């Protein structure tokens, strides 16, 4: 009997055939190895899966429906067009799908603070929602340009209890927000009391 795709992949190195894996800077290799170890431990744990399934159904609103786009189908002709309505997830986007799973994994690992970056703010809102659900601290790094453009999402993150960290270096957009979130000594995280580790 042939194994199903999900049973075969990813392999023990995180690859999907010729593709996949993680290419990380050395400081992130240790933390990511711990996350991978926890994922492998809990991804088949019945308590973890039951809690995740409960969250998906009773908090997120999954499974989201598939909608037959009658007018679009009539306009374009040919194939029948269906839309998977991920916009009906709680928070209005697909991003909550991974954020709730990640926050649940963090809970099982004993972690109580979530840190992420966001550009338009939907990822930040989703992670802030997950953190609020589990009673965790949340820190969202966002470029100053994006903070100005996406003010309603900034308000939502703050209402959910997240700390929004303005990123004021470089282009002040998503790229720098990623750098800031992944670098403990980034300019956005520096305060007068931040100890400096010089090598």
Steps between C-alpha positions, in 0.01 A plus 500: 500500500635843404523759776287810457675826414455633855655183646804526267570873523669690639780250556714494815701798369192711428515453123219443250696302241764737363350802675467627853709509812606806689794726432559698816762733644695319777334687792157367392601137448468402869159660561362359174628152589304522828186603312543215252552252783184624674303488176601140436414413860157666512375470141380146573393568860125443541461776763674751273298399193169499688567850634602625156190349339280659766660840435459462124129419529381709794729805489620543142187390317657218302448328274432810294249446218564458131291747302393453137580835333198499268539854366875468442448164330235652271721800419812300416338187353673165477586346836275525803670720759489426871648710779628363831374766743802534729397863547224364727757378753490697823721811436413494128792313342669162470784615728322389818535139379872487572500752787264294716703185436826679577362652820367161610843347437657783701259420785603133494866609501445720807562823305290801605609773255447514124705727273437563131521750218224637283469714190136577425409393852287189440770266630546726801126501571486120468794443735368757747167314492673167566702651785186650655320165471777323693575788739851554364709812454529614139753726329440601138774677302371727225671758283404861560389536137261207541378622840390823335336324203328226698382691806175297550700176534739668745199599713370141486836357613514741791139427598595132513779584746800484267795735524562647155871575455557776241797428274671823399816384320560427131190516281278476810285226341461120519861405427626705792214376721616141434858596588380673814285209618778245446784704647496556877742793469326672207467881516121471549550296817775711650421709805737696726497206742565230238828327584745480211677176426818591316722243336 
